[in-house]
Amino acid sequence: MACAPDKPHEDNPFLGILLMLAFCVLAPMGDVIVKLLGETVPLMEILTIRFAIQAVILSALVAATGRPWRMSARVFRLTILRSLLHIAGIAAVFASLRYLPIAEAIAIAYVMPFLILLLGHYVLQEEIGARRAWACAVGFLGTLMVVQPTFADVGWPALLPLLVAVIFALFMLITRQIARETDPVSLQAVNGVIATVLLVPASLLLHAHEVPHSHYVGLDAREIVLLAAIGLTGTLAHLLMTWSLRFAPSATLAPMQYLEIPVATLYGWLVFSDLPNGMAALGICITIAAGLYIVMRERSMARMPPIEQP
């Protein structure tokens, strides 16, 4: 029996925060795998396989559960734009990980929640609130303390995480606009299909013009397993993020994403023996504190009875 389309959801900030926390734990796992593959597998091949796996898995899930494929013309147009931003953002992430340590790349990119906070307020007219704004500012300060690379150390690749921040701020803004109007699994399935359809001919075109990292290479068993893991973790992580935006405003979720930094730092230490220095460690602690404050405040507010209007 086919499933009926999901009914619109009311805001549930605490549930949205939990889903975003799950994203923050899972997403850096994919970054670790990308960094492991970066020296042997071209960027375009990793990117195409990652989205192709997303398309296959979620399309099968949509078909098996009877979820709706149809979208309104407005939502479909925004989904195409969202897919283009997704491709560009993931490509910039993958490229930055070829040059920078994981924690460092993510830390620089985390001007993104600050951008989301501003976009959510000025574009979507979402309420920020003084305490949430201060918590986000404190988390941003902690992020600045984590940032270590300079242009003298790494050159132009230091700009790649900043590009990631701008792209994903816009990506999340669009996701918030359409998340309540479509099933998140269907949205991610369509996202994967659109991205794959665009990437396959794009890779052939770029390879014909001898653009670096646009070719394909033969894969050994280890690389196949790792590429499959990239597709699985990326698919699930962004599904969790999409779901979180269905239940909470982007301004609420923005500070929570800072928690991806300490998680990435832990993974970088365990896999690559990259350990932050004292100032970076202090910055991570400040970031965690700001994020936990948001969790406790949103949970407290969710338990408060609504104020009746006279």
C-alpha positions as a LaTeX table, in Angstrom:
\begin{tabular}{lrrr}
\hline
Residue & $x$ (\AA) & $y$ (\AA) & $z$ (\AA) \\
\hline
Met1 & 0.00 & 0.00 & 0.00 \\
Ala2 & 1.32 & 3.43 & $-0.92$ \\
Cys3 & 2.09 & 5.84 & 1.86 \\
Ala4 & 0.14 & 9.06 & 2.00 \\
Pro5 & 2.22 & 12.23 & 1.72 \\
Asp6 & 3.41 & 13.51 & 5.05 \\
Lys7 & 1.25 & 16.14 & 6.66 \\
Pro8 & 2.83 & 19.52 & 7.37 \\
His9 & 4.84 & 19.52 & 10.59 \\
Glu10 & 4.72 & 22.10 & 13.33 \\
Asp11 & 8.03 & 23.44 & 14.59 \\
Asn12 & 9.67 & 21.12 & 17.13 \\
Pro13 & 13.03 & 22.81 & 17.87 \\
Phe14 & 14.34 & 20.11 & 20.20 \\
Leu15 & 13.75 & 17.35 & 17.63 \\
Gly16 & 15.33 & 19.53 & 14.94 \\
Ile17 & 18.38 & 20.00 & 17.17 \\
Leu18 & 18.73 & 16.25 & 17.78 \\
Leu19 & 18.61 & 15.56 & 14.04 \\
Met20 & 21.23 & 18.25 & 13.43 \\
Leu21 & 23.46 & 16.74 & 16.13 \\
Ala22 & 23.24 & 13.38 & 14.35 \\
Phe23 & 24.31 & 15.15 & 11.16 \\
Cys24 & 27.30 & 16.68 & 12.96 \\
Val25 & 28.47 & 13.24 & 14.10 \\
Leu26 & 28.00 & 11.53 & 10.74 \\
Ala27 & 29.13 & 14.16 & 8.21 \\
Pro28 & 32.81 & 14.30 & 9.31 \\
Met29 & 33.05 & 10.53 & 8.81 \\
Gly30 & 32.58 & 11.14 & 5.10 \\
Asp31 & 35.25 & 13.85 & 5.23 \\
Val32 & 37.73 & 11.40 & 6.74 \\
Ile33 & 37.06 & 8.92 & 3.92 \\
Val34 & 37.41 & 11.63 & 1.26 \\
Lys35 & 40.77 & 12.63 & 2.69 \\
Leu36 & 41.90 & 8.99 & 2.64 \\
Leu37 & 40.93 & 8.69 & $-1.04$ \\
Gly38 & 42.11 & 12.14 & $-2.12$ \\
Glu39 & 45.56 & 11.06 & $-3.27$ \\
Thr40 & 44.43 & 8.18 & $-5.50$ \\
Val41 & 40.90 & 8.92 & $-6.80$ \\
Pro42 & 40.12 & 12.07 & $-8.88$ \\
Leu43 & 37.71 & 14.61 & $-7.42$ \\
Met44 & 35.09 & 14.29 & $-10.17$ \\
Glu45 & 34.96 & 10.52 & $-9.80$ \\
Ile46 & 34.42 & 10.76 & $-6.03$ \\
Leu47 & 31.76 & 13.43 & $-6.53$ \\
Thr48 & 29.84 & 11.52 & $-9.22$ \\
Ile49 & 29.85 & 8.22 & $-7.34$ \\
Arg50 & 28.77 & 9.93 & $-4.12$ \\
Phe51 & 25.66 & 11.44 & $-5.74$ \\
Ala52 & 24.93 & 8.32 & $-7.82$ \\
Ile53 & 24.79 & 6.22 & $-4.63$ \\
Gln54 & 22.45 & 8.79 & $-3.08$ \\
Ala55 & 20.19 & 8.63 & $-6.15$ \\
Val56 & 20.06 & 4.81 & $-6.20$ \\
Ile57 & 19.47 & 4.31 & $-2.46$ \\
Leu58 & 16.85 & 6.99 & $-2.00$ \\
Ser59 & 15.04 & 6.32 & $-5.29$ \\
Ala60 & 14.64 & 2.70 & $-4.20$ \\
Leu61 & 13.39 & 3.86 & $-0.79$ \\
Val62 & 10.88 & 6.24 & $-2.38$ \\
Ala63 & 9.58 & 3.44 & $-4.63$ \\
Ala64 & 9.41 & 0.91 & $-1.79$ \\
Thr65 & 7.51 & 3.19 & 0.59 \\
Gly66 & 5.23 & 4.86 & $-1.94$ \\
Arg67 & 6.48 & 8.34 & $-1.18$ \\
Pro68 & 5.47 & 11.04 & $-3.65$ \\
Trp69 & 7.80 & 12.10 & $-6.47$ \\
Arg70 & 5.69 & 15.00 & $-7.65$ \\
Met71 & 6.58 & 18.55 & $-6.65$ \\
Ser72 & 5.01 & 21.89 & $-7.40$ \\
Ala73 & 6.70 & 23.93 & $-10.11$ \\
Arg74 & 8.07 & 26.33 & $-7.48$ \\
Val75 & 9.52 & 23.56 & $-5.32$ \\
Phe76 & 11.05 & 21.81 & $-8.34$ \\
Arg77 & 12.77 & 25.01 & $-9.49$ \\
Leu78 & 14.19 & 25.54 & $-6.02$ \\
Thr79 & 15.23 & 21.87 & $-5.90$ \\
Ile80 & 17.25 & 22.29 & $-9.10$ \\
Leu81 & 18.97 & 25.34 & $-7.60$ \\
Arg82 & 19.49 & 23.41 & $-4.35$ \\
Ser83 & 21.07 & 20.53 & $-6.30$ \\
Leu84 & 23.48 & 22.88 & $-8.07$ \\
Leu85 & 24.48 & 24.39 & $-4.73$ \\
His86 & 24.86 & 20.91 & $-3.25$ \\
Ile87 & 27.21 & 19.85 & $-6.05$ \\
Ala88 & 29.27 & 23.03 & $-5.73$ \\
Gly89 & 29.41 & 22.81 & $-1.93$ \\
Ile90 & 30.43 & 19.16 & $-1.79$ \\
Ala91 & 33.03 & 19.73 & $-4.53$ \\
Ala92 & 34.53 & 22.62 & $-2.54$ \\
Val93 & 34.56 & 20.48 & 0.62 \\
Phe94 & 36.30 & 17.61 & $-1.17$ \\
Ala95 & 38.82 & 19.97 & $-2.76$ \\
Ser96 & 39.65 & 21.69 & 0.55 \\
Leu97 & 40.29 & 18.34 & 2.24 \\
Arg98 & 43.08 & 17.66 & $-0.25$ \\
Tyr99 & 45.06 & 20.57 & 1.22 \\
Leu100 & 43.92 & 21.15 & 4.81 \\
Pro101 & 43.50 & 19.03 & 7.95 \\
Ile102 & 39.88 & 18.04 & 8.55 \\
Ala103 & 39.33 & 20.10 & 11.70 \\
Glu104 & 41.02 & 23.12 & 10.15 \\
Ala105 & 38.95 & 23.00 & 6.95 \\
Ile106 & 35.68 & 22.64 & 8.86 \\
Ala107 & 36.62 & 25.36 & 11.34 \\
Ile108 & 37.20 & 27.91 & 8.57 \\
Ala109 & 33.94 & 26.89 & 6.91 \\
Tyr110 & 32.04 & 27.58 & 10.11 \\
Val111 & 31.46 & 31.17 & 9.34 \\
Met112 & 28.47 & 29.43 & 7.70 \\
Pro113 & 26.16 & 29.34 & 10.76 \\
Phe114 & 26.73 & 33.07 & 11.24 \\
Leu115 & 25.70 & 33.63 & 7.62 \\
Ile116 & 22.66 & 31.39 & 8.08 \\
Leu117 & 21.66 & 33.36 & 11.16 \\
Leu118 & 21.71 & 36.60 & 9.18 \\
Leu119 & 19.99 & 35.14 & 6.12 \\
Gly120 & 17.30 & 33.49 & 8.25 \\
His121 & 16.57 & 36.81 & 9.93 \\
Tyr122 & 16.70 & 39.17 & 6.96 \\
Val123 & 15.37 & 36.90 & 4.19 \\
Leu124 & 12.95 & 34.55 & 5.98 \\
Gln125 & 12.07 & 37.01 & 8.78 \\
Glu126 & 12.86 & 34.35 & 11.39 \\
Glu127 & 13.10 & 35.51 & 15.00 \\
Ile128 & 16.62 & 35.33 & 16.40 \\
Gly129 & 16.30 & 36.52 & 19.97 \\
Ala130 & 19.05 & 38.23 & 21.96 \\
Arg131 & 20.21 & 35.15 & 23.87 \\
Arg132 & 20.39 & 32.96 & 20.78 \\
Ala133 & 22.26 & 35.70 & 18.91 \\
Trp134 & 24.79 & 35.99 & 21.75 \\
Ala135 & 25.23 & 32.20 & 21.88 \\
Cys136 & 25.85 & 32.14 & 18.14 \\
Ala137 & 28.35 & 35.00 & 18.47 \\
Val138 & 30.19 & 33.19 & 21.27 \\
Gly139 & 30.28 & 30.01 & 19.19 \\
Phe140 & 31.64 & 32.01 & 16.27 \\
Leu141 & 34.36 & 33.41 & 18.53 \\
Gly142 & 35.29 & 29.87 & 19.51 \\
Thr143 & 35.46 & 28.97 & 15.83 \\
Leu144 & 37.89 & 31.82 & 15.15 \\
Met145 & 40.14 & 30.45 & 17.89 \\
Val146 & 40.20 & 27.08 & 16.15 \\
Val147 & 41.26 & 28.54 & 12.80 \\
Gln148 & 44.98 & 27.94 & 12.35 \\
Pro149 & 46.06 & 27.99 & 8.70 \\
Thr150 & 47.22 & 31.21 & 7.12 \\
Phe151 & 47.72 & 32.13 & 3.50 \\
Ala152 & 51.45 & 31.89 & 4.11 \\
Asp153 & 51.04 & 28.24 & 5.14 \\
Val154 & 48.63 & 26.89 & 2.53 \\
Gly155 & 48.08 & 29.64 & $-0.05$ \\
Trp156 & 44.83 & 29.92 & $-2.04$ \\
Pro157 & 43.28 & 26.63 & $-0.80$ \\
Ala158 & 42.60 & 28.43 & 2.48 \\
Leu159 & 39.78 & 30.22 & 0.61 \\
Leu160 & 37.97 & 26.98 & $-0.26$ \\
Pro161 & 36.28 & 26.53 & 3.15 \\
Leu162 & 35.04 & 30.12 & 2.94 \\
Leu163 & 33.45 & 29.24 & $-0.40$ \\
Val164 & 31.90 & 26.20 & 1.28 \\
Ala165 & 30.40 & 28.47 & 3.94 \\
Val166 & 28.71 & 30.79 & 1.44 \\
Ile167 & 27.37 & 27.93 & $-0.69$ \\
Phe168 & 25.93 & 25.92 & 2.18 \\
Ala169 & 24.41 & 28.98 & 3.83 \\
Leu170 & 22.38 & 29.47 & 0.63 \\
Phe171 & 21.75 & 25.71 & 0.42 \\
Met172 & 20.24 & 25.59 & 3.90 \\
Leu173 & 18.20 & 28.72 & 3.28 \\
Ile174 & 16.57 & 27.09 & 0.25 \\
Thr175 & 16.12 & 23.81 & 2.15 \\
Arg176 & 14.26 & 25.63 & 4.90 \\
Gln177 & 11.93 & 27.21 & 2.33 \\
Ile178 & 10.88 & 23.89 & 0.79 \\
Ala179 & 11.40 & 21.36 & 3.61 \\
Arg180 & 7.79 & 21.51 & 4.82 \\
Glu181 & 6.35 & 21.22 & 1.32 \\
Thr182 & 7.95 & 17.92 & 0.34 \\
Asp183 & 8.96 & 14.63 & 1.90 \\
Pro184 & 12.66 & 14.79 & 2.91 \\
Val185 & 13.44 & 11.36 & 1.45 \\
Ser186 & 11.84 & 12.31 & $-1.86$ \\
Leu187 & 13.65 & 15.66 & $-1.83$ \\
Gln188 & 17.03 & 14.00 & $-1.35$ \\
Ala189 & 16.22 & 11.35 & $-3.97$ \\
Val190 & 15.39 & 14.02 & $-6.55$ \\
Asn191 & 18.51 & 15.92 & $-5.45$ \\
Gly192 & 20.66 & 12.84 & $-6.09$ \\
Val193 & 19.09 & 12.14 & $-9.48$ \\
Ile194 & 19.50 & 15.74 & $-10.67$ \\
Ala195 & 23.11 & 15.88 & $-9.45$ \\
Thr196 & 24.02 & 12.59 & $-11.15$ \\
Val197 & 22.36 & 13.59 & $-14.43$ \\
Leu198 & 24.35 & 16.84 & $-14.39$ \\
Leu199 & 27.68 & 15.40 & $-13.24$ \\
Val200 & 28.06 & 12.56 & $-15.75$ \\
Pro201 & 28.03 & 14.75 & $-18.89$ \\
Ala202 & 29.90 & 17.51 & $-17.04$ \\
Ser203 & 32.73 & 15.11 & $-16.19$ \\
Leu204 & 32.97 & 13.95 & $-19.81$ \\
Leu205 & 33.05 & 17.55 & $-21.02$ \\
Leu206 & 35.69 & 18.59 & $-18.50$ \\
His207 & 37.81 & 15.53 & $-19.28$ \\
Ala208 & 37.63 & 16.30 & $-22.99$ \\
His209 & 39.12 & 19.72 & $-22.20$ \\
Glu210 & 41.79 & 18.09 & $-19.97$ \\
Val211 & 40.61 & 19.79 & $-16.78$ \\
Pro212 & 42.59 & 18.37 & $-13.81$ \\
His213 & 40.83 & 15.82 & $-11.56$ \\
Ser214 & 37.98 & 15.33 & $-14.07$ \\
His215 & 39.03 & 11.88 & $-15.35$ \\
Tyr216 & 38.10 & 8.44 & $-14.02$ \\
Val217 & 40.48 & 5.72 & $-12.83$ \\
Gly218 & 40.20 & 2.02 & $-12.10$ \\
Leu219 & 39.41 & 1.21 & $-8.47$ \\
Asp220 & 40.73 & $-1.51$ & $-6.20$ \\
Ala221 & 38.59 & $-3.28$ & $-3.58$ \\
Arg222 & 39.56 & $-0.86$ & $-0.80$ \\
Glu223 & 38.67 & 2.19 & $-2.87$ \\
Ile224 & 35.32 & 0.70 & $-3.88$ \\
Val225 & 34.41 & 0.07 & $-0.24$ \\
Leu226 & 35.47 & 3.58 & 0.79 \\
Leu227 & 33.55 & 5.20 & $-2.08$ \\
Ala228 & 30.44 & 3.23 & $-1.11$ \\
Ala229 & 30.91 & 4.47 & 2.47 \\
Ile230 & 31.14 & 8.09 & 1.22 \\
Gly231 & 27.85 & 7.68 & $-0.60$ \\
Leu232 & 26.11 & 6.10 & 2.38 \\
Thr233 & 27.34 & 8.59 & 5.00 \\
Gly234 & 26.74 & 11.58 & 2.74 \\
Thr235 & 23.23 & 10.42 & 1.87 \\
Leu236 & 22.20 & 9.79 & 5.47 \\
Ala237 & 23.91 & 12.91 & 6.84 \\
His238 & 22.20 & 15.32 & 4.45 \\
Leu239 & 18.90 & 13.53 & 4.91 \\
Leu240 & 19.21 & 14.21 & 8.63 \\
Met241 & 20.02 & 17.85 & 7.94 \\
Thr242 & 17.02 & 18.20 & 5.63 \\
Trp243 & 14.78 & 16.63 & 8.24 \\
Ser244 & 16.12 & 18.92 & 10.97 \\
Leu245 & 15.17 & 22.00 & 8.93 \\
Arg246 & 11.65 & 20.64 & 8.72 \\
Phe247 & 11.25 & 20.97 & 12.48 \\
Ala248 & 13.33 & 24.01 & 13.44 \\
Pro249 & 14.23 & 27.41 & 11.97 \\
Ser250 & 17.68 & 27.78 & 10.43 \\
Ala251 & 18.52 & 30.43 & 13.08 \\
Thr252 & 17.93 & 27.81 & 15.80 \\
Leu253 & 20.05 & 25.14 & 14.11 \\
Ala254 & 22.91 & 27.43 & 13.10 \\
Pro255 & 24.79 & 27.35 & 16.45 \\
Met256 & 24.36 & 23.55 & 16.70 \\
Gln257 & 26.40 & 22.99 & 13.59 \\
Tyr258 & 29.46 & 24.31 & 15.41 \\
Leu259 & 29.59 & 20.92 & 17.15 \\
Glu260 & 30.81 & 19.39 & 13.89 \\
Ile261 & 34.19 & 21.02 & 14.64 \\
Pro262 & 35.10 & 19.07 & 17.80 \\
Val263 & 33.75 & 15.88 & 16.21 \\
Ala264 & 35.95 & 16.45 & 13.15 \\
Thr265 & 38.88 & 17.23 & 15.44 \\
Leu266 & 38.40 & 13.90 & 17.21 \\
Tyr267 & 38.22 & 12.00 & 13.93 \\
Gly268 & 41.30 & 13.82 & 12.61 \\
Trp269 & 43.25 & 12.88 & 15.72 \\
Leu270 & 42.18 & 9.24 & 15.65 \\
Val271 & 42.85 & 8.72 & 11.93 \\
Phe272 & 45.55 & 11.23 & 10.97 \\
Ser273 & 47.10 & 12.12 & 14.36 \\
Asp274 & 46.17 & 15.79 & 13.86 \\
Leu275 & 45.77 & 17.40 & 17.28 \\
Pro276 & 44.78 & 21.06 & 17.86 \\
Asn277 & 47.04 & 23.31 & 19.91 \\
Gly278 & 46.03 & 24.96 & 23.18 \\
Met279 & 44.17 & 27.93 & 21.68 \\
Ala280 & 42.30 & 25.69 & 19.24 \\
Ala281 & 41.32 & 23.36 & 22.09 \\
Leu282 & 39.99 & 26.33 & 24.07 \\
Gly283 & 38.03 & 27.45 & 21.04 \\
Ile284 & 36.49 & 23.99 & 20.71 \\
Cys285 & 35.41 & 24.10 & 24.36 \\
Ile286 & 33.79 & 27.50 & 23.86 \\
Thr287 & 32.00 & 26.20 & 20.76 \\
Ile288 & 30.64 & 23.18 & 22.63 \\
Ala289 & 29.48 & 25.37 & 25.50 \\
Ala290 & 27.59 & 27.70 & 23.16 \\
Gly291 & 25.95 & 24.76 & 21.42 \\
Leu292 & 24.90 & 23.08 & 24.64 \\
Tyr293 & 23.40 & 26.35 & 25.85 \\
Ile294 & 21.20 & 26.45 & 22.76 \\
Val295 & 20.09 & 22.83 & 23.33 \\
Met296 & 19.10 & 23.49 & 26.95 \\
Arg297 & 17.35 & 26.76 & 26.14 \\
Glu298 & 15.32 & 25.31 & 23.26 \\
Arg299 & 14.32 & 22.32 & 25.37 \\
Ser300 & 13.25 & 24.62 & 28.20 \\
Met301 & 11.22 & 26.83 & 25.88 \\
Ala302 & 9.55 & 23.80 & 24.27 \\
Arg303 & 8.23 & 22.78 & 27.70 \\
Met304 & 6.78 & 26.20 & 28.47 \\
Pro305 & 3.02 & 26.56 & 27.99 \\
Pro306 & 2.03 & 28.88 & 25.12 \\
Ile307 & 1.12 & 32.43 & 26.03 \\
Glu308 & $-2.54$ & 33.06 & 25.39 \\
Gln309 & $-3.42$ & 36.21 & 23.54 \\
Pro310 & $-6.07$ & 38.44 & 25.20 \\
\hline
\end{tabular}
